[in-house]
Amino acid sequence: MKTSRLYLGALILMIGTITLSAQDDQSIIWDHEDVICKEQEHAEFKIQQRGNRTAFADQTDIYYQIMKWDIDPAQYYITGEITYFFKSKVDNLTAFHLDMANELQVNSITRNATPLTYTHTSDQLLTISLGKSLALGETDSFTISYEGAPPSNGFGSFEQGTHAGQPVIWTLSEPYGVRDWWPGKQDLIDKIDSVDIYVTTPPGQLAASNGKLMSTTELNGKLIPHWQHRYPIASYLVAIAVTNYSAYSQYLPLDNGDTIEILNYVYPETATQSQTETERTIQIMANYNRLFGTYPFAAEKYGHAQFGWGGGMEHQTMSFMGGFSFGLIAHELAHQWFGDKVTCGSWTEIWLNEGFATYLTGLTYEDQSPDIYWPQWKTSTSNSAMSQPGGSVFVDDTTSTNRIFSGRLSYNKGAYLLHMLRWIMGDEKFFAACRDYLDSPGTAYDFAYTAELQSYLEQRSGKDLDEFFNDWYYGEGFPSYNLTWTQQADSIVFWLDQTQSHPSVSFFEMPVPVSVVLNGAPQTFVLDHSTQGQRFSFPIGNTVIENVSIDPEIWILSKNNTVTEITTSTYQPIGQNSFNVFPNPAQSFVEIVPAKDVFAADFIDNLGRKWKTTISAGRIDISALSPGYYILMLKNSNGDLLSVQSIVIAR
């Protein structure tokens, strides 16, 4: 094996100056959306093929597997032998259950060379009789020898292709494809604590897999690489790929003097270009290390294996890559923290994998191109999330492929949920909470749920986030803000309303940033919006207000916002609470109390259109106005402004 070692300690600063190239400039939003589309495309097929999920998954804990495969990429076939070491999680365990495709044939199942009986039923369930009863906590092991041509389905779990006339075979098991090529526990309950993987290949072929390459031996003219992985791994993240790879390593130096190896298995015909492209991994990983803690499998490696599918897959310690675009590298690497180290405990909560990976891709743009590509990423991601009025990040239907792997909701809205939490909490507390989620004993190298993430966020922020998650995670839609402002003496006064795009949320309680340009300098005021028509006042001194805008940095998912200035030169407000306006919401009329001194009223809608009305005995006829939110300005007979309030017309 020819290996190129690229020590890049001093070069990291140089890489930081070149970062994104002109080629990236042409495809910045592209790549982000293409990653999502390719992953959804693969998952669509696999969800349709998922079949049985064993009802017995929580009866046993697999703590070690020895996995041996014989693969010739020119032949669509697999021969395997897997030894399972496990512990019983129940009392009186007499059978072990695995998912296994009907296309695979069991040759034997033995314990210490003694045959065990089994059944392999049409529902693709393999049941092994243990021949004895295991007590709670008791350990046992057995070995399965099998072979066959795995089911072929176009975007499946075991695929054969070619590159430059050379054969290649790869696997991709997310979410329900394990059983297609090896008998396994196809669940999100039990991670295998440790694996040793041996892949026998013809000469000239290299096999990529999980963990650290311990050795490569020759036997009868064939090569047998030994991959060793000593971290817990979900079964769908176990993978192999075999072809005539060209291999090279790049290294990220750490502050303690250690390095992290980035081992790349690429097609030889594109190796020169790939080596340039994979260099980007170094700075991306350095940024993730800074934000979320050192790469979680640093004792072994990270790497890429090129394969024949157009997207990527975050196989633990070695992502399989259809190419090496900037966004794809960032997305799949991000999964090593969010998806591999900590894995969503249910496909209903896939956002814990995909929302985080999408957001970390955005953080890569923030790190390397804060003025150009980071704003573009925020615009693209938020626009996608709000391209329809409804939709929840929480997946309530795991039978729907489009729902689970929705680019709009699981990826983009999930990413923006995190961005809004960062805004609410501030960088220090937000990233600390993310590290808590990754490193705490209950979640590190295990499965996790949204409720656990919320708990860590609440502990760091000191805030109750139930309302936030009810609105943004379980709820649907987003707000549209209607801001009215005026300058009063040495203060700026705001009134803020909102409408909601979906009826599942009655009000989004959020701190809303408003940017005000004062004498040429922008200043941000935060409006802690908790009720309709809320009034805010901030001292600004004797300054000139040049511009007012809502959330120009795109911290919040909101759309169709409006800003209206009150420009009455004789503005002398008595105060919004000096008059009672009722009912509110109203249908055909409103009453003003006290009515004395109030002569006229102007209604301004969220488009800035104004309707002038007169008052008769304290009553205003509003039957001609359309339903919606309005700013109500009460005036005296001289046209002086007495009060500004918000009102809802609902019918």
N, C-alpha and C positions, 0 to 999 in steps of 0.2 A: 504494500500500500504506500503510495507516494503521498506524503503529507507536507503541506506548506504551512510553516508557523509564522504568523504575522503579529509581532509584538508592537502594539500601537500605543504604548503609554504616552509618549510625547506627542503622538499624532492626534490624540483626542481633541486637543485645542484646535488643530488645523481642521479636523472634520467639522467641528462646531462652526467654523466660518464658512464652510461650503454647503453644509446641510442639504437643503432642497435645491434641486437643479432646475434649469429651464424646462426640462422635460416634465418634471413634476408640476411645474406651473400650468402646463396645459391640461393636467388631469387630476387636479387636487380633489375635487368633489366627487367625480368619477369613481376614483379608486375606492374611497370610503363607501360609496353606494354599491359598487361592484362587488366588494367583499361580502356585503350583506346579501345581495342577490344570489351569489354563488352558494353561500351557506344555506340559504332558504331553499334553493333548488335541490340540493342534495337531501336536505331533511324532508322535503315534500315526499320524495319517493320512500324514504325509510320509514316515515310514520305510517304510510299506507301498508307497509310490510311488517309492522311491529308484532302482530299476533299476540301470543301469550306472554304475559309477564308473570313469572311464577308466584304462586300464593305462599311459597315457602321460603322466601328470600331471607326473612329475619330469623330463621331457625339456626343458621350456622354462620360462623365467622371464619372466612378463609384468611389465614395469616401468612401463607407462603405458597408459591407455585413454581414448579420447574416446567418450563414450556419449551418443547423441542418441535421444530418443523423442518420439513424437507421441501424446498421450493425450487423449481426450475421455471424462470419467467417465460420460457418458450412453451410451457405446458400449463394449461388451465386446470390445475390440480393441486391438492394439498395433502400431505401426509403428516400426521402429528401425534405426539405423545405428551400428555400433560399429567403431572403429579400434583395433587391437591392436598395441602396440609390445612386442617381446619379444627375449630373448636365448636362444641355444641353450645348453643345459647338457650336450649330448652332441656328439660328432663325427659328421659326415655326416648331419645332420638334413634330411630331405626332405619331411616332412609335419607338419602341426599338427592336434591333436585337441581337440575341444570337445564338451561335452554339450549337446544341443539337442532339445527335445521334437518329436515328429513332427507335432504340431498347428501348429508354426511353419513358415513357408515361406521359403526363401532366395530372394531376388531376384537377388543378385549377390555375388560375392566378388572383390575387385580389389586389386592392388598398383599404386599410382600410375596408376590408371585402366586398367591392363591386367588382363583377366579371369584368374582362377585357376580351375582345375578342382577339383571337390570331389565327395564322396559323402555322402549323408545316409541312413543305414541304419535299419532297423526297430528296432534296439536303441538308438535315439536318440543315436547317435554321429555327429558331423559331422567328416569328415576332409578337410582342405584340402591339396592338393598344392602345395608351394611353388615348383615349377618349377625348382628348383636345390637344391644341397646346401650346407647351412650348416656351417661349422666350429664347434668348441667356442668359445663366447664371442662368436660373430658375431651381429649384431643384424639384425632385419628387421621388417616391418610389413605389415598387410593390413587391408582394410575389408570388413565384412559388412553388407549391406542385407537386411532381412527384415521379415516381417509375419505376422499371424495372430491367431486367437482362442486364447489359451493354454488348456490343459486346465483344466476347471472341476471342482472336487472338494470344495467345501464348506468345508474348512479349508486351502485351497491357497495357492499362492505368488502368484497374481494374482487378486484378488477385487474384485467390484463390489457395492456396497450403496447404501443411502440413509440420510439423516438429515434429519429435518424436511422430507421431500419432495425433498431435494437429492441428486443422485448423487455417489458417491465411489468411487474406485478406489485400491487400495493393494496393495503387494507384501510378502511375508514368505517368505524363502527357506530358513530353517533347518529341517532340516539338508540336504535334498537337492532344493531347489526352484528353484535358479538356472535350470536348463535350461528350466523351464516358461515363462519370459518373456524370457530372453535367452541366447544361446549363450555358455557360459562354462566355466571349469575348476571343476568341482564337487568340490573336494578340500580337504584341510587340509595342503597342501604349499606352495602358492604364493600369497602375498599380492600383490595389485596395489599397486605402490609409490605410484601417483598416479593420480587420475582427474579428468576434467572432464565434468560432466553438464549436458546441455541438455534441457529438457522443454517441448515446445510444447503449449500448452493453449488452450481457448476463452477468450474474454474473461470476466472475473469469476471465473476459477478460479486457484488458487495451487497450485504443485507443491512439496512438501517433499522434501528429499533430503539426502545426505551433504555435509559440509564447510561452506564459507563461501559465502553468497550474494554473488556478485560483481556481478551486474547483472540487470536485467530489461528486455528489449527488446520492442518491438512489431513484428510483421511480418504484413502482410495481415490485420490485425484480431485476430491471436492474440498471446498472451504467451509469451515464451521466457525463463524464468529460467536463469541460468548458475550452477551450484554447482561450486565448486572444492575438491578435497580433496587435501592434500599429505602425507598419512600413509599408510603401508601398510594395506591393508584386505583381509580375507578376502572372497571373492566372495559368500558367503551374507549378508554384512552390508551389501551395496549394496541400496538401497531407494528407492522413490518412492511418494508418496501425493498424490492430486489431488482437490480439491473446492473449494467456495467458502469457504475458510478465513478466519477472523479471526486476524490475527497481532499479537503483542506481544512485547516483550523485557523481561527482568529481568536484573539484573547482580549478580554477586558481586565485591566489591572484594577485591583482593589486597594483601598487605603492601607490595609494591613500587610501589603506585600504579596498577597495571594492573587491568583488570576482565575477568571471563569473562562473555560473553553467554550467556543462556539464552533461546533463541528458541522461542516457542510458537506452533504452528499448531493452532487449536482450532475446533470448530464454533461458528458465531456465536450460535446459540440458547442455548448454555451458556457463553458467553465470560466473563460476569461471575463465575460460580461457579468456572470453571476458573482464572481469574486469581488468585483467593484460594488455591486448592488448590496451584497450581504454585509459589507463594511458598515452600512448604516445601523446594523443591529447594535453595534458597540455603544454609540451615543444614546440610542433609544433605551437600551438596558441600563446605562448609567443613570439616566433620568428616573426610570422606574425604581431603581435601587434607592435613589435619594428620597423619593416620595413614599415608597411602600415597603422599604426594607430590602435587604440583599436578595437577589434571585433565589427562589426557594429550593432549588436543586443544585446549589453551587458546588457541592461536594462531588458531583458527577459531571454534568455538562448541560449546555443548551445546544440546539442544532437545528438544521433544516435538511429535509430530504425532498428532492424534487420529484413530483409525480405528475400523472397525466390528466389531472382534473383542474379546472380553471380557477378554483378558489384555494382555500387553505384549511388545515385542520390542526388544532392545538394538541397533538399527541404529546404526552408528558415527556419533557426533556428534548423532544425532537418534533418540531412542527413539520407537517407535510405541506409542500408549497407548489402551487401551479405556476408560480412566477415569484419575482422578488421586488414587487413594487413597494414603495415606501409605506403606504397605508396597510398593505397586507402583512409586512414584517412587523409593524407596530401592533396590529390587532392580534395576531397569533402569539406574539411574545407576551402581550398583556394577559392572555389567558393562563399563562404559567402561574400567575398569582391568583387571578379570579377565574376559576373554572377548573384548574388542575390542583393547585395547593388547597384551595377551598372551592368545593363543587356544590352547585345548587342541589338541594335535597329533594327537589321535585321539578318536573318539567313545567309545572305551573309557575315556577319562579325562575325561569330561564334567564330573566333579566340580570340576575346575580352573576351570571357568566357573561352574557352578551352586552348588557347595558354597561357594565364596568369596562369590558374590552373596547367598546365603542368610545367610552369617555376617555380611556387612557390613550387611545389614538388621538383624540382631540388634544389631550395634554402634551402629546409629542409635538403637535403643531404649535402649541403655546410656548413650549420650550425652545423650539428651533426657528419659528417664524411668527413671533407674537403680533407683528403689525400687519401681516398679509394673510397667511394661511389660517391662522387661528380665528380671526374674524370671519373668514369664509367658511370655516368648519362650523362655527356657531350658527351662522345664517342658514347653511344647508341643512344642518341637523334639526334646528328648531322648525324650519319650514316643512320638513318632512313630517315631524311629529304632529304639526298642526294642519296638515294637508286635508284632514277630515275632521269634522266637529266632535266626534266621539272616540272611544277606544281607551281601554284600561291597560296599564302595564301588567297587572295581574292577569294570568291566563286562566280563564274559567272553563276552557274546553280543550283538553289535551288530545282530543280526537281530530282536531283541526290543525293541519300542518301550517296553513297560512297564519293561524292565530298564534301558535307557539313561536314560530320563527318569523314573526312579523317584523320586517325592517323598520316600519314606522313606530311600532310600540315597544317590542322587546329590546330592540337595539337603540333607536334614536330617542324615543321618549324616555326609555330607561336611562340613557346617558344624561339626558337633560334633567331628570329627577335628581341625579347626583350633582349636577352643576348647580341646581337651585339649593340643595342642601349645603353645598360649599358656600354659596352666597349667604345663607342664613347663619351658618356657624362661623365663618371665617376660615382661612386656610389652615391655620395651626390646629384648630380643634377638629376640622373635617378630616385632614390627612392623618391625624393621630387616631381618630376613631376607625378609619380604614385599616390602619396598622393593627389596632386592637382586634378587629374582625379577622384579620389574617393570622394573627399570632396567638390568640387566646387558646387555652387547652381544649375548649369545647368545639372549636371550629377549625383550628390549624390542621392541615392534612386530613380533613374530614369533610363531611357534607354539612351544609348550613342553610338557614332559612332567612327570609326577610325580617322576621320578628327578632332574630338575633342581631342582624345588622342594625336595626332600629334601636335595640337596647344599647349597643356600643355608641351609637350616635348620640343618644340621650345622655349617657353617662358623661361623655366629653363636653357636650354643649350645655348641660344643665337645663335643657328644654324638654317639655312634653311634646313629642312629635306625632301623637295620634292624629291630630287634625291634619297635619301635613300628609301623612300616609293615607288617610281616608280620602283626602281630596285628590292627591296626585298619583298614588299607587293603585288604590282600589277604584277611585272615582274616574270619571271620564271628562275629556275636554280641557278647556283652558279659558282664561278670562280675556276680555277686551276692556281696556281702561279708558275712562273719560275724565280727563283732567282739566279743571278750570282754575285759572290763576289771575292774580292782580297784584300790583305793587301798592302798598299802603304805608305811607311815610317811610320809615326805615326798615320795613319788613316786606317779605313776600308771603302771600297767602294762597294756599291751595285748597281746592275741594276735589275729592276723588270719588268716583263711582266706578262700578264695573258691571258688565254683563257676562254671562257664562255661555259657552258654546254648546253645553249639554246639560240637561236637567238633573243629572245625577249629582251634581255639585251645586249647592245654592249660593255659596260664596267661597272664594279662595282667599284665605287669610295669609297675606304675604307682606314682607317689607319691600316696598316698591321704590326703586331708585329713580330719582328725577334729576336730570342734569340741567343746571342753569348757568349760562354764560354771563358772568358779571365783569364788566369792563375788560372784556377780552379773555378772561380766565374762567374755565369751566369749574363748577363746584357741584358736588353731588349732595342732594338732600334725600334722606330715606323716609318715606311715608309708610308707617306701620299700619297697613290698611286692615281694619277689622270690622268696619260697618260702612254701609252705603252713605254717600254724602259727607264723609268724614272731612273735617276742616283741620288744616295744619298751617302753622305760622312760624316763620323763621326770620330772625333779624339779619339784615344784609347791609345795613348802613346806607350811606348816601352813594349808591352805586347805580350804574345803568344796566338794566336787564336786556341782553341782546338776543337771547334764545332760550327756550324751555323745551325739553324733550323727555320722553318717558323711556327709561332703560336703554340708552344707546349702546351699552356694552352687552346687551342681550343676556342678562342673568336669569330672566324669567321667561317661561313660555307664555307669551301673550301676543295678540294679533289685532289688527285694525284699531289701534289705539288712537285717541284724538286729544288734542291740546287746544283749549280755547282761552283767549285772553279777554278779561273784562277791562275795557278801555274807557271808562267814564271819568272825565276830568274832574267832575264834582263829587267823586266817590267819598262819601262820608258815612260808612256803614254804622248802624246802631248795633249790629251783631246778629248772627243767625238765630240765636235763641231768644231774641226780643219779641219774636212773633211766632205764634203757633200756626202751622199750616197742616190741615187735616181734611179728609183722611189721607193717608200716605202709606201704601199705594192708593191712588184715586181712580175713579172711572169717568164720571161726567162733570164733576165740579170739585172745587176745594174751597174751604173756609179759611179766612185770615182772622186771627184774634191776637191782639186787639186790632180792629179795623181802622181806628182813627189814624189820620195822617197818611194812610196807604191809598194812593190814587190810581196807580197803574202797576201792571206786572208784565215782565218779559220772560218768555220761555225760550231756552236755547237747547237744541237737541245735540246729540253726539257728533253731528256733522257741522256744528257751528251755525245752523240755521236758526233764525230768531222769529218768534211770534209775539206781537204786542197785543195785550188784552187790557180791558178796563174792569174795574171792580164795582160791583153793585151790592151795597149793604154787606160788605165783607165777603162776598161770594164771587168766585171766578168760574165762568163756564169754560170747560176744557173738552167738551164733546167733539170739537172739530180737530183736536190733536190726536195724532197716531199714538198707539202704545209705545212705551219706551222710557228711557231715563232722560230727565231734563234738569237743567239749572234754572231755578226760579229767582228772578231779581225783582224785588219789590221797591217801588219808587213813590216819592211824594209828588205833589202837584207841580213842583218846580223841576221835576225830572231828577232830583237827587236820589242816589241809591241808598235805601234804608237797610236792606238785608239781602243776603244771597243764601239760598238753600237748594237742596236737591229734592226731586220728587219723582216718583214712579207712576206712570199711567199704565194701568193694567186692565184688560177687559177679557 
